[in-house]
Amino acid sequence: MNILPGWAAALCSLVWLASCGPGDVGEASALVEGDPVSGRRIIARLECGACHAIPGVRPARGRVGPTLHGFARRGYIAGQFPNRPAVLVQWIADAPRLDPRTAMPAFRLSARETRDIASYLYTLR
């Protein structure tokens, strides 16, 4: 039995994953195990559009925070944190804990709601 091909395939997969940017590894929304449709509704309910322009959410034309158009392709969250699913979920839940100087508020959301929002944001290409 030759296990080298299995090891080679695993190594290639790890190298490929390590080289991928946000939005490149399949569907990032699946990585956070969220529901993007629910996430869009939660974003609208929280009125995130008061600060952000958000594609697919009406009326979301805010200019205080950055536009969220193309969010899935960004390398960083808030210009300083790697745009990775686990980091995004933390940012959405309690941004001031990660950066006390941010204008982004902390939200009282369930873990599921936070994952749903992250899932929606990763659909924005």
C-alpha positions in Angstrom: 0.0 0.0 0.0 1.4 3.3 -1.1 0.3 6.3 1.1 2.5 8.9 -0.6 -0.2 10.0 -3.1 -2.6 10.7 -0.2 0.0 12.7 1.6 0.9 14.6 -1.5 -2.8 15.5 -2.2 -3.2 16.6 1.4 -0.1 18.7 1.3 -1.2 20.3 -2.0 -4.6 21.1 -0.5 -3.0 22.8 2.5 -0.7 24.9 0.3 -3.7 25.9 -1.8 -5.8 26.9 1.2 -2.9 28.9 2.7 -2.5 30.9 -0.5 -6.2 31.8 -0.8 -7.6 35.2 0.0 -11.1 35.9 1.4 -13.8 34.6 -0.7 -11.5 32.2 -2.6 -12.1 29.1 -0.5 -15.4 27.9 -1.9 -18.2 29.8 -0.4 -17.0 31.7 2.7 -20.7 31.9 3.8 -20.5 28.2 4.2 -17.4 28.6 6.4 -19.3 30.5 9.0 -22.3 28.1 8.8 -24.7 31.0 8.4 -27.8 31.8 6.3 -27.1 34.8 4.0 -30.9 35.4 3.5 -31.4 35.7 7.2 -28.3 37.8 7.5 -29.6 40.3 5.0 -32.8 40.6 7.0 -30.9 41.1 10.2 -28.8 43.8 8.6 -31.9 45.6 7.6 -33.5 45.2 11.0 -30.4 46.6 12.7 -30.4 49.5 10.3 -26.7 48.9 9.4 -27.5 51.0 6.3 -27.6 54.1 8.5 -23.8 54.0 8.4 -22.9 51.6 5.5 -23.9 51.4 1.9 -24.9 47.7 1.6 -25.8 46.1 -1.7 -29.1 44.2 -1.6 -30.3 46.1 1.6 -32.7 49.0 1.1 -32.3 51.7 2.0 -28.7 51.3 2.9 -26.8 54.3 1.7 -24.9 55.4 4.8 -21.6 57.2 4.5 -20.3 57.1 8.0 -18.8 53.6 7.7 -17.3 52.1 4.6 -19.4 50.7 1.8 -19.7 47.0 2.1 -19.8 46.4 -1.7 -17.2 43.8 -2.6 -16.7 42.9 1.1 -15.8 39.2 0.3 -12.8 40.3 -1.8 -11.3 42.5 0.8 -8.1 41.5 2.6 -8.9 43.3 5.8 -11.7 44.1 8.1 -11.6 47.8 9.3 -8.3 48.1 7.5 -6.5 46.1 10.2 -7.8 42.6 10.8 -7.5 39.7 8.4 -10.8 39.1 6.5 -11.3 35.6 7.8 -14.6 34.1 8.9 -13.8 33.7 12.6 -12.5 37.3 12.8 -15.5 38.7 11.0 -17.9 36.9 13.4 -16.0 38.5 16.3 -16.0 41.9 14.6 -19.8 41.8 14.0 -20.5 40.7 17.6 -18.3 43.2 19.4 -16.1 45.4 17.3 -15.1 47.7 20.2 -13.5 44.6 21.9 -11.2 44.2 18.9 -10.6 48.0 18.4 -11.7 50.3 21.2 -11.4 53.3 18.9 -13.9 52.0 16.3 -17.2 53.8 15.8 -18.8 50.4 15.1 -21.0 49.5 18.0 -21.3 46.2 19.8 -24.5 44.3 19.1 -26.6 42.1 21.3 -26.9 39.2 18.8 -27.1 35.5 19.1 -24.2 33.5 17.7 -26.5 32.4 14.9 -27.5 35.9 14.0 -23.8 36.9 13.9 -22.9 34.0 11.6 -25.9 34.9 9.4 -24.7 38.4 9.0 -21.2 37.2 8.2 -22.6 34.8 5.7 -24.4 37.6 3.9 -21.3 39.9 3.9 -19.3 37.1 2.2 -21.8 37.0 -0.7 -20.9 40.6 -1.5 -18.4 40.3 -4.3 
